[in-house]
């Protein structure tokens, strides 16, 4: 095929080459921004076409072209045509979105093109190694061109069924290019005479590339319009969601307000019923007190003071504390009444009663007295029986004669230890001591204290005789290193024969 080195031939080659390079660069830039393979395939297609027509450059010497045509490397002239035609089909698949509209045909065509390019590459390498470009030209003319003709016809038939206007760009571009390319091929083989057959190939490439670039521009317009449409749909959906949220928010706020109102009514009704129930329980507990048990087992002032403290909580509208201490007071009175029916209780029950008594008595001290109770694990306090409320007078003395006049930290501790046959229980306070308490107390009050302790001793003596036990207690004053009183300790010894 001769090269036109006239001014017109140089201008035509330059026009076609520069146009294809510009198209390739534009597609490459768009691909880097969008990552859509349709631009990648078409950019590579234009670049390979430029490489194919590079040998036809009027600027290259005829001698070099002749040496290239007669060398083994002329095989690449045919191989490049196989590759850029295959890339053109990949461009069709992406451009027309055949994967979406015709997935089976698209999958078949993609596999066919990949196999074709691999086979062409292997056959091209074989032809180069053998040094015989004719091997590949035979494959190209009698294998590739017939197959491509069939695939073009099949692709055009499928393209006519694509449900969008993009198909018209492909149909017109393919038909014009194929007609002019085949015309140029026939002229190059001298089947049809022409002095410059490559002109028709250039013309087909230029027209096809221009049509496809217009098609790509139209596709970009469609993509942009679709993007705008999708954005509009998203905005509308967000508006609908926000409107739904606002509606639900109003409904939820209204429902919440109704629930709060209902809950307030229920709480008020429950509070009224609870207070009424507590008042009835309070009246019942008071009416059921046995005065003789209170006289013999507990200072009546304790009951009066405890009720006044609970009353103060109610006046201050501190319902939770009032209910808390009223429950403890009721439990304590119940235990006292139950204990008055029998001459003994278990040490476990006695400690529970004393704990209740301490909690209620501590109201007067604003809960400032620290109470600790410890029991050795080896002692079965539920099996040991003692006179009921035997410990109460000593706890009362510790509160009112030892701790009431003390400033600073106040504490009472009860410790239980010993063995199965001999159990020791100690009551220790950090009050002012018995001597100072005796000096500060009125004579009448001190007599009551002495009577309470004497009554406890008499009850222990009676219990020992009746149950054949040896129960006793001792009272000791505690002093620090400077012999200053720092409290009192009462030690009970429960010895069973």
C-alpha positions as a Python dict, from the first residue, in 0.01 Angstrom:
ca = {
    (1, 'X'): (0, 0, 0),
    (2, 'X'): (162, 325, -109),
    (3, 'X'): (193, 634, 108),
    (4, 'X'): (61, 968, -10),
    (5, 'X'): (340, 1219, 56),
    (6, 'X'): (159, 1508, -106),
    (7, 'X'): (48, 1808, 97),
    (8, 'X'): (-308, 1677, 99),
    (9, 'X'): (-196, 1334, 218),
    (10, 'X'): (15, 1483, 497),
    (11, 'X'): (-275, 1705, 611),
    (12, 'X'): (-523, 1415, 601),
    (13, 'X'): (-296, 1187, 804),
    (14, 'X'): (-224, 1464, 1053),
    (15, 'X'): (-594, 1549, 1085),
    (16, 'X'): (-696, 1186, 1148),
    (17, 'X'): (-408, 1117, 1389),
    (18, 'X'): (-451, 1436, 1593),
    (19, 'X'): (-827, 1382, 1613),
    (20, 'X'): (-785, 1028, 1741),
    (21, 'X'): (-524, 1138, 1997),
    (22, 'X'): (-754, 1415, 2119),
    (23, 'X'): (-1044, 1169, 2149),
    (24, 'X'): (-819, 928, 2340),
    (25, 'X'): (-705, 1199, 2583),
    (26, 'X'): (-1060, 1321, 2643),
    (27, 'X'): (-1180, 968, 2718),
    (28, 'X'): (-884, 907, 2950),
    (29, 'X'): (-956, 1225, 3147),
    (30, 'X'): (-1325, 1141, 3177),
    (31, 'X'): (-1238, 785, 3288),
    (32, 'X'): (-1010, 913, 3566),
    (33, 'X'): (-1301, 1120, 3700),
    (34, 'X'): (-1591, 878, 3654),
    (35, 'X'): (-1423, 534, 3648),
    (36, 'X'): (-1672, 424, 3382),
    (37, 'X'): (-1509, 163, 3159),
    (38, 'X'): (-1691, 281, 2847),
    (39, 'X'): (-1445, 574, 2826),
    (40, 'X'): (-1147, 350, 2901),
    (41, 'X'): (-1229, 109, 2618),
    (42, 'X'): (-1292, 384, 2366),
    (43, 'X'): (-978, 574, 2466),
    (44, 'X'): (-765, 260, 2420),
    (45, 'X'): (-937, 189, 2090),
    (46, 'X'): (-845, 531, 1950),
    (47, 'X'): (-488, 497, 2079),
    (48, 'X'): (-441, 158, 1907),
    (49, 'X'): (-585, 294, 1583),
    (50, 'X'): (-320, 568, 1598),
    (51, 'X'): (-50, 300, 1641),
    (52, 'X'): (-196, 108, 1347),
    (53, 'X'): (-188, 404, 1107),
    (54, 'X'): (152, 521, 1232),
    (55, 'X'): (323, 320, 953),
    (56, 'X'): (120, 520, 701),
    (57, 'X'): (268, 848, 817),
    (58, 'X'): (395, 1059, 524),
    (59, 'X'): (673, 1172, 757),
    (60, 'X'): (829, 822, 774),
    (61, 'X'): (1064, 715, 495),
    (62, 'X'): (945, 461, 238),
    (63, 'X'): (1259, 257, 302),
    (64, 'X'): (1176, 214, 672),
    (65, 'X'): (818, 122, 592),
    (66, 'X'): (932, -133, 336),
    (67, 'X'): (1175, -292, 581),
    (68, 'X'): (897, -308, 844),
    (69, 'X'): (648, -468, 604),
    (70, 'X'): (900, -734, 499),
    (71, 'X'): (1014, -810, 858),
    (72, 'X'): (874, -1066, 1099),
    (73, 'X'): (741, -783, 1318),
    (74, 'X'): (480, -689, 1058),
    (75, 'X'): (269, -945, 1246),
    (76, 'X'): (189, -665, 1494),
    (77, 'X'): (13, -479, 1211),
    (78, 'X'): (-250, -754, 1209),
    (79, 'X'): (-249, -816, 1587),
    (80, 'X'): (-323, -448, 1661),
    (81, 'X'): (-630, -466, 1439),
    (82, 'X'): (-759, -770, 1633),
    (83, 'X'): (-711, -593, 1966),
    (84, 'X'): (-865, -256, 1873),
    (85, 'X'): (-1164, -423, 1708),
    (86, 'X'): (-1215, -633, 2022),
    (87, 'X'): (-1191, -322, 2240),
    (88, 'X'): (-1451, -162, 2018),
    (89, 'X'): (-1691, -449, 2100),
    (90, 'X'): (-1620, -403, 2473),
    (91, 'X'): (-1707, -38, 2418),
    (92, 'X'): (-2039, -144, 2261),
    (93, 'X'): (-2121, -363, 2566),
    (94, 'X'): (-2062, -80, 2812),
    (95, 'X'): (-2206, 197, 2597),
    (96, 'X'): (-2537, 17, 2534),
    (97, 'X'): (-2545, -139, 2887),
    (98, 'X'): (-2590, -484, 2736),
    (99, 'X'): (-2510, -641, 3076),
    (100, 'X'): (-2839, -498, 3199),
    (101, 'X'): (-3057, -547, 2892),
    (102, 'X'): (-2908, -871, 2750),
    (103, 'X'): (-2695, -1033, 3024),
    (104, 'X'): (-2656, -1372, 2851),
    (105, 'X'): (-2547, -1225, 2517),
    (106, 'X'): (-2316, -981, 2698),
    (107, 'X'): (-2151, -1264, 2896),
    (108, 'X'): (-2107, -1475, 2582),
    (109, 'X'): (-1963, -1185, 2381),
    (110, 'X'): (-1720, -1090, 2659),
    (111, 'X'): (-1588, -1446, 2692),
    (112, 'X'): (-1563, -1479, 2312),
    (113, 'X'): (-1361, -1157, 2281),
    (114, 'X'): (-1124, -1253, 2564),
    (115, 'X'): (-1059, -1595, 2410),
    (116, 'X'): (-1013, -1435, 2068),
    (117, 'X'): (-755, -1184, 2197),
    (118, 'X'): (-563, -1452, 2388),
    (119, 'X'): (-561, -1681, 2082),
    (120, 'X'): (-453, -1390, 1858),
    (121, 'X'): (-172, -1296, 2098),
    (122, 'X'): (-41, -1655, 2112),
    (123, 'X'): (-67, -1693, 1735),
    (124, 'X'): (104, -1358, 1685),
    (125, 'X'): (395, -1462, 1908),
    (126, 'X'): (421, -1786, 1710),
    (127, 'X'): (432, -1593, 1382),
    (128, 'X'): (703, -1358, 1513),
    (129, 'X'): (914, -1646, 1644),
    (130, 'X'): (870, -1833, 1314),
    (131, 'X'): (958, -1516, 1127),
    (132, 'X'): (657, -1552, 898),
    (133, 'X'): (396, -1270, 925),
    (134, 'X'): (191, -1447, 661),
    (135, 'X'): (86, -1704, 925),
    (136, 'X'): (-101, -1430, 1112),
    (137, 'X'): (-233, -1262, 796),
    (138, 'X'): (-400, -1591, 701),
    (139, 'X'): (-555, -1609, 1050),
    (140, 'X'): (-666, -1247, 1020),
    (141, 'X'): (-819, -1270, 671),
    (142, 'X'): (-978, -1615, 691),
    (143, 'X'): (-1047, -1644, 1065),
    (144, 'X'): (-1079, -1309, 1236),
    (145, 'X'): (-1258, -1112, 960),
    (146, 'X'): (-1534, -1374, 903),
    (147, 'X'): (-1586, -1410, 1278),
    (148, 'X'): (-1596, -1034, 1325),
    (149, 'X'): (-1844, -1003, 1039),
    (150, 'X'): (-2077, -1253, 1205),
    (151, 'X'): (-2036, -1084, 1545),
    (152, 'X'): (-2100, -740, 1395),
    (153, 'X'): (-2423, -861, 1233),
    (154, 'X'): (-2532, -1030, 1561),
    (155, 'X'): (-2439, -724, 1764),
    (156, 'X'): (-2631, -494, 1528),
    (157, 'X'): (-2935, -718, 1554),
    (158, 'X'): (-2919, -714, 1936),
    (159, 'X'): (-2853, -338, 1931),
    (160, 'X'): (-3181, -274, 1749),
    (161, 'X'): (-3362, -419, 2052),
    (162, 'X'): (-3192, -192, 2308),
    (163, 'X'): (-3468, 25, 2468),
    (164, 'X'): (-3295, 365, 2438),
    (165, 'X'): (-3173, 612, 2173),
    (166, 'X'): (-2806, 526, 2226),
    (167, 'X'): (-2844, 238, 1981),
    (168, 'X'): (-2871, 478, 1685),
    (169, 'X'): (-2520, 609, 1745),
    (170, 'X'): (-2380, 255, 1746),
    (171, 'X'): (-2578, 140, 1443),
    (172, 'X'): (-2486, 439, 1227),
    (173, 'X'): (-2123, 446, 1339),
    (174, 'X'): (-2069, 72, 1293),
    (175, 'X'): (-2234, 55, 950),
    (176, 'X'): (-2039, 353, 813),
    (177, 'X'): (-1710, 229, 956),
    (178, 'X'): (-1756, -131, 840),
    (179, 'X'): (-1855, -27, 487),
    (180, 'X'): (-1558, 206, 447),
    (181, 'X'): (-1317, -34, 622),
    (182, 'X'): (-1416, -328, 402),
    (183, 'X'): (-1397, -98, 97),
    (184, 'X'): (-1045, 4, 196),
    (185, 'X'): (-951, -362, 254),
    (186, 'X'): (-1079, -463, -92),
    (187, 'X'): (-890, -175, -248),
    (188, 'X'): (-569, -275, -67),
    (189, 'X'): (-600, -626, -219),
    (190, 'X'): (-662, -464, -561),
    (191, 'X'): (-1007, -623, -589),
    (192, 'X'): (-1136, -267, -635),
    (193, 'X'): (-896, -24, -792),
    (194, 'X'): (-799, 292, -604),
    (195, 'X'): (-481, 496, -598),
    (196, 'X'): (-520, 577, -226),
    (197, 'X'): (-732, 306, -47),
    (198, 'X'): (-623, 411, 304),
    (199, 'X'): (-825, 732, 252),
    (200, 'X'): (-1150, 536, 291),
    (201, 'X'): (-1023, 375, 611),
    (202, 'X'): (-930, 721, 747),
    (203, 'X'): (-1271, 849, 650),
    (204, 'X'): (-1446, 557, 821),
    (205, 'X'): (-1241, 603, 1139),
    (206, 'X'): (-1306, 978, 1152),
    (207, 'X'): (-1680, 946, 1091),
    (208, 'X'): (-1718, 657, 1336),
    (209, 'X'): (-1513, 829, 1608),
    (210, 'X'): (-1707, 1151, 1565),
    (211, 'X'): (-2041, 967, 1587),
    (212, 'X'): (-1926, 769, 1894),
    (213, 'X'): (-1794, 1081, 2067),
    (214, 'X'): (-2130, 1248, 2007),
    (215, 'X'): (-2289, 933, 2149),
    (216, 'X'): (-2065, 951, 2455),
    (217, 'X'): (-2164, 1315, 2501),
    (218, 'X'): (-2529, 1215, 2478),
    (219, 'X'): (-2468, 932, 2726),
    (220, 'X'): (-2306, 1176, 2969),
    (221, 'X'): (-2612, 1397, 2932),
    (222, 'X'): (-2839, 1102, 3010),
    (223, 'X'): (-2624, 1004, 3309),
    (224, 'X'): (-2631, 1360, 3437),
    (225, 'X'): (-3006, 1381, 3390),
    (226, 'X'): (-3047, 1047, 3568),
    (227, 'X'): (-2822, 1168, 3849),
    (228, 'X'): (-3028, 1486, 3886),
    (229, 'X'): (-3346, 1279, 3880),
    (230, 'X'): (-3210, 1046, 4148),
    (231, 'X'): (-3099, 1343, 4358),
    (232, 'X'): (-3445, 1493, 4325),
    (233, 'X'): (-3597, 1161, 4432),
    (234, 'X'): (-3361, 1149, 4731),
    (235, 'X'): (-3453, 1506, 4827),
    (236, 'X'): (-3824, 1427, 4797),
    (237, 'X'): (-3774, 1110, 5000),
    (238, 'X'): (-3584, 1302, 5268),
    (239, 'X'): (-3862, 1560, 5278),
    (240, 'X'): (-4121, 1285, 5315),
    (241, 'X'): (-3914, 1118, 5587),
    (242, 'X'): (-3871, 1448, 5772),
    (243, 'X'): (-4243, 1521, 5742),
    (244, 'X'): (-4319, 1172, 5871),
    (245, 'X'): (-4076, 1224, 6158),
    (246, 'X'): (-4238, 1556, 6246),
    (247, 'X'): (-4583, 1397, 6237),
    (248, 'X'): (-4466, 1104, 6449),
    (249, 'X'): (-4291, 1345, 6688),
    (250, 'X'): (-4612, 1540, 6740),
    (251, 'X'): (-4808, 1219, 6790),
    (252, 'X'): (-4549, 1081, 7031),
    (253, 'X'): (-4539, 1405, 7230),
    (254, 'X'): (-4918, 1405, 7253),
    (255, 'X'): (-4923, 1038, 7353),
    (256, 'X'): (-4643, 1098, 7603),
    (257, 'X'): (-4833, 1389, 7756),
    (258, 'X'): (-5141, 1169, 7792),
    (259, 'X'): (-4935, 892, 7952),
    (260, 'X'): (-4771, 1139, 8192),
    (261, 'X'): (-5112, 1273, 8292),
    (262, 'X'): (-5244, 919, 8345),
    (263, 'X'): (-4932, 824, 8539),
    (264, 'X'): (-4966, 1127, 8764),
    (265, 'X'): (-5326, 1035, 8838),
    (266, 'X'): (-5228, 674, 8911),
    (267, 'X'): (-4941, 788, 9136),
    (268, 'X'): (-5166, 1028, 9323),
    (269, 'X'): (-5429, 757, 9367),
    (270, 'X'): (-5166, 505, 9479),
    (271, 'X'): (-5014, 758, 9719),
    (272, 'X'): (-5352, 834, 9867),
    (273, 'X'): (-5436, 465, 9901),
    (274, 'X'): (-5091, 389, 10040),
    (275, 'X'): (-5112, 666, 10298),
    (276, 'X'): (-5461, 554, 10390),
    (277, 'X'): (-5341, 196, 10421),
    (278, 'X'): (-5040, 304, 10627),
    (279, 'X'): (-5260, 511, 10851),
    (280, 'X'): (-5490, 213, 10906),
    (281, 'X'): (-5192, -14, 10969),
    (282, 'X'): (-5047, 246, 11204),
    (283, 'X'): (-5373, 267, 11399),
    (284, 'X'): (-5402, -113, 11411),
    (285, 'X'): (-5045, -157, 11535),
    (286, 'X'): (-5093, 107, 11804),
    (287, 'X'): (-5424, -35, 11917),
    (288, 'X'): (-5274, -384, 11947),
    (289, 'X'): (-4985, -284, 12173),
    (290, 'X'): (-4990, -457, 12504),
    (291, 'X'): (-4908, -202, 12771),
    (292, 'X'): (-4784, -461, 13019),
    (293, 'X'): (-4523, -591, 12768),
    (294, 'X'): (-4403, -237, 12699),
    (295, 'X'): (-4375, -160, 13071),
    (296, 'X'): (-4179, -472, 13149),
    (297, 'X'): (-3957, -495, 12840),
    (298, 'X'): (-3904, -145, 12697),
    (299, 'X'): (-3890, 219, 12806),
    (300, 'X'): (-4226, 379, 12711),
    (301, 'X'): (-4041, 697, 12616),
    (302, 'X'): (-3884, 505, 12325),
    (303, 'X'): (-4226, 439, 12170),
    (304, 'X'): (-4330, 798, 12220),
    (305, 'X'): (-4006, 934, 12074),
    (306, 'X'): (-4013, 693, 11777),
    (307, 'X'): (-4369, 787, 11688),
    (308, 'X'): (-4288, 1157, 11719),
    (309, 'X'): (-3990, 1111, 11487),
    (310, 'X'): (-4206, 934, 11229),
    (311, 'X'): (-4466, 1206, 11273),
    (312, 'X'): (-4195, 1467, 11205),
    (313, 'X'): (-4106, 1294, 10878),
    (314, 'X'): (-4472, 1301, 10776),
    (315, 'X'): (-4501, 1669, 10861),
    (316, 'X'): (-4187, 1740, 10657),
    (317, 'X'): (-4348, 1546, 10370),
    (318, 'X'): (-4058, 1299, 10377),
    (319, 'X'): (-4286, 1007, 10294),
    (320, 'X'): (-4013, 762, 10203),
    (321, 'X'): (-3836, 790, 10539),
    (322, 'X'): (-4165, 790, 10726),
    (323, 'X'): (-4272, 470, 10548),
    (324, 'X'): (-3925, 319, 10597),
    (325, 'X'): (-3914, 377, 10973),
    (326, 'X'): (-4282, 303, 11021),
    (327, 'X'): (-4227, -41, 10864),
    (328, 'X'): (-3931, -102, 11094),
    (329, 'X'): (-4130, 19, 11394),
    (330, 'X'): (-4417, -213, 11305),
    (331, 'X'): (-4177, -508, 11271),
    (332, 'X'): (-4018, -424, 11606),
    (333, 'X'): (-4353, -402, 11785),
    (334, 'X'): (-4460, -730, 11626),
    (335, 'X'): (-4142, -900, 11746),
    (336, 'X'): (-4193, -757, 12098),
    (337, 'X'): (-4549, -887, 12107),
    (338, 'X'): (-4442, -1226, 11976),
    (339, 'X'): (-4160, -1238, 12229),
    (340, 'X'): (-4398, -1151, 12515),
    (341, 'X'): (-4587, -1476, 12456),
    (342, 'X'): (-4281, -1689, 12534),
    (343, 'X'): (-3996, -1672, 12781),
    (344, 'X'): (-3719, -1724, 12519),
    (345, 'X'): (-3620, -1652, 12160),
    (346, 'X'): (-3325, -1759, 11948),
    (347, 'X'): (-3016, -1540, 11951),
    (348, 'X'): (-3072, -1482, 11580),
    (349, 'X'): (-3422, -1342, 11645),
    (350, 'X'): (-3291, -1133, 11934),
    (351, 'X'): (-3022, -978, 11714),
    (352, 'X'): (-3281, -900, 11447),
    (353, 'X'): (-3498, -727, 11709),
    (354, 'X'): (-3202, -531, 11845),
    (355, 'X'): (-3103, -427, 11492),
    (356, 'X'): (-3454, -291, 11437),
    (357, 'X'): (-3443, -116, 11773),
    (358, 'X'): (-3105, 40, 11693),
    (359, 'X'): (-3222, 168, 11353),
    (360, 'X'): (-3528, 332, 11508),
    (361, 'X'): (-3340, 472, 11808),
    (362, 'X'): (-3079, 614, 11571),
    (363, 'X'): (-3346, 849, 11425),
    (364, 'X'): (-3295, 1075, 11725),
    (365, 'X'): (-2925, 1093, 11642),
    (366, 'X'): (-2990, 1173, 11271),
    (367, 'X'): (-2838, 833, 11186),
    (368, 'X'): (-2502, 950, 11323),
    (369, 'X'): (-2438, 633, 11527),
    (370, 'X'): (-2237, 370, 11341),
    (371, 'X'): (-2367, 20, 11422),
    (372, 'X'): (-2171, -296, 11344),
    (373, 'X'): (-2273, -658, 11398),
    (374, 'X'): (-2035, -950, 11351),
    (375, 'X'): (-2097, -1321, 11417),
    (376, 'X'): (-1836, -1597, 11395),
    (377, 'X'): (-1919, -1846, 11120),
    (378, 'X'): (-1884, -2139, 11358),
    (379, 'X'): (-2163, -2017, 11590),
    (380, 'X'): (-2518, -2139, 11523),
    (381, 'X'): (-2707, -1839, 11658),
    (382, 'X'): (-3042, -1988, 11554),
    (383, 'X'): (-2993, -2283, 11794),
    (384, 'X'): (-2904, -2076, 12103),
    (385, 'X'): (-3210, -1954, 12299),
    (386, 'X'): (-3201, -1656, 12538),
    (387, 'X'): (-3460, -1442, 12720),
    (388, 'X'): (-3637, -1210, 12478),
    (389, 'X'): (-3521, -846, 12470),
    (390, 'X'): (-3248, -919, 12725),
    (391, 'X'): (-3006, -699, 12531),
    (392, 'X'): (-3240, -399, 12489),
    (393, 'X'): (-3171, -222, 12825),
    (394, 'X'): (-2795, -223, 12759),
    (395, 'X'): (-2839, -80, 12409),
    (396, 'X'): (-3070, 186, 12550),
    (397, 'X'): (-2816, 278, 12820),
    (398, 'X'): (-2541, 299, 12556),
    (399, 'X'): (-2753, 539, 12350),
    (400, 'X'): (-2892, 768, 12619),
    (401, 'X'): (-2622, 763, 12886),
    (402, 'X'): (-2309, 700, 12680),
    (403, 'X'): (-2353, 840, 12329),
    (404, 'X'): (-2615, 1112, 12369),
    (405, 'X'): (-2370, 1346, 12545),
    (406, 'X'): (-2071, 1258, 12324),
    (407, 'X'): (-1952, 1479, 12043),
    (408, 'X'): (-1788, 1350, 11727),
    (409, 'X'): (-1800, 993, 11597),
    (410, 'X'): (-2041, 758, 11778),
    (411, 'X'): (-2046, 383, 11741),
    (412, 'X'): (-2193, 65, 11888),
    (413, 'X'): (-2068, -280, 11796),
    (414, 'X'): (-2204, -625, 11879),
    (415, 'X'): (-1971, -923, 11838),
    (416, 'X'): (-2063, -1290, 11882),
    (417, 'X'): (-1795, -1556, 11921),
    (418, 'X'): (-1690, -1856, 12125),
    (419, 'X'): (-1766, -2227, 12092),
    (420, 'X'): (-2069, -2450, 12061),
    (421, 'X'): (-2099, -2488, 12443),
    (422, 'X'): (-1988, -2137, 12543),
    (423, 'X'): (-2094, -1832, 12343),
    (424, 'X'): (-1977, -1482, 12426),
    (425, 'X'): (-2161, -1170, 12310),
    (426, 'X'): (-2007, -827, 12362),
    (427, 'X'): (-2174, -486, 12331),
    (428, 'X'): (-1919, -206, 12297),
    (429, 'X'): (-1983, 169, 12270),
    (430, 'X'): (-1744, 463, 12249),
    (431, 'X'): (-1952, 686, 12480),
    (432, 'X'): (-1847, 903, 12774),
    (433, 'X'): (-1833, 615, 13024),
    (434, 'X'): (-2043, 524, 13325),
    (435, 'X'): (-1875, 754, 13575),
    (436, 'X'): (-1924, 1069, 13370),
    (437, 'X'): (-2275, 959, 13277),
    (438, 'X'): (-2356, 913, 13644),
    (439, 'X'): (-2235, 1264, 13721),
    (440, 'X'): (-2431, 1419, 13432),
    (441, 'X'): (-2755, 1232, 13487),
    (442, 'X'): (-3031, 1325, 13720),
    (443, 'X'): (-3086, 1097, 14015),
    (444, 'X'): (-3425, 983, 13891),
    (445, 'X'): (-3292, 883, 13551),
    (446, 'X'): (-3008, 689, 13704),
    (447, 'X'): (-3250, 488, 13913),
    (448, 'X'): (-3434, 385, 13597),
    (449, 'X'): (-3109, 273, 13445),
    (450, 'X'): (-3024, 66, 13753),
    (451, 'X'): (-3371, -87, 13760),
    (452, 'X'): (-3342, -187, 13392),
    (453, 'X'): (-3009, -364, 13451),
    (454, 'X'): (-3135, -525, 13770),
    (455, 'X'): (-3444, -646, 13586),
    (456, 'X'): (-3220, -802, 13320),
    (457, 'X'): (-3017, -980, 13590),
    (458, 'X'): (-3334, -1115, 13753),
    (459, 'X'): (-3461, -1247, 13419),
    (460, 'X'): (-3128, -1422, 13353),
    (461, 'X'): (-3137, -1584, 13697),
    (462, 'X'): (-3489, -1709, 13639),
    (463, 'X'): (-3395, -1837, 13292),
    (464, 'X'): (-3092, -2023, 13432),
    (465, 'X'): (-3297, -2198, 13698),
    (466, 'X'): (-3570, -2297, 13455),
    (467, 'X'): (-3349, -2414, 13168),
    (468, 'X'): (-3043, -2538, 13359),
    (469, 'X'): (-2808, -2285, 13195),
    (470, 'X'): (-2536, -2055, 13321),
    (471, 'X'): (-2597, -1720, 13158),
    (472, 'X'): (-2432, -1408, 13296),
    (473, 'X'): (-2305, -1064, 13199),
    (474, 'X'): (-2034, -823, 13312),
    (475, 'X'): (-2001, -448, 13256),
    (476, 'X'): (-1657, -293, 13209),
    (477, 'X'): (-1542, 64, 13161),
    (478, 'X'): (-1294, 126, 12877),
    (479, 'X'): (-1001, 370, 12909),
    (480, 'X'): (-735, 498, 12676),
    (481, 'X'): (-360, 517, 12752),
    (482, 'X'): (-413, 835, 12954),
    (483, 'X'): (-682, 665, 13164),
    (484, 'X'): (-953, 875, 13004),
    (485, 'X'): (-1289, 697, 12965),
    (486, 'X'): (-1352, 595, 12604),
    (487, 'X'): (-1664, 384, 12636),
    (488, 'X'): (-1830, 82, 12796),
    (489, 'X'): (-1830, -290, 12720),
    (490, 'X'): (-2097, -541, 12823),
    (491, 'X'): (-2003, -908, 12784),
    (492, 'X'): (-2268, -1181, 12797),
    (493, 'X'): (-2157, -1539, 12856),
    (494, 'X'): (-2403, -1807, 12751),
    (495, 'X'): (-2278, -2136, 12901),
    (496, 'X'): (-2489, -2446, 12848),
    (497, 'X'): (-2453, -2752, 13073),
}
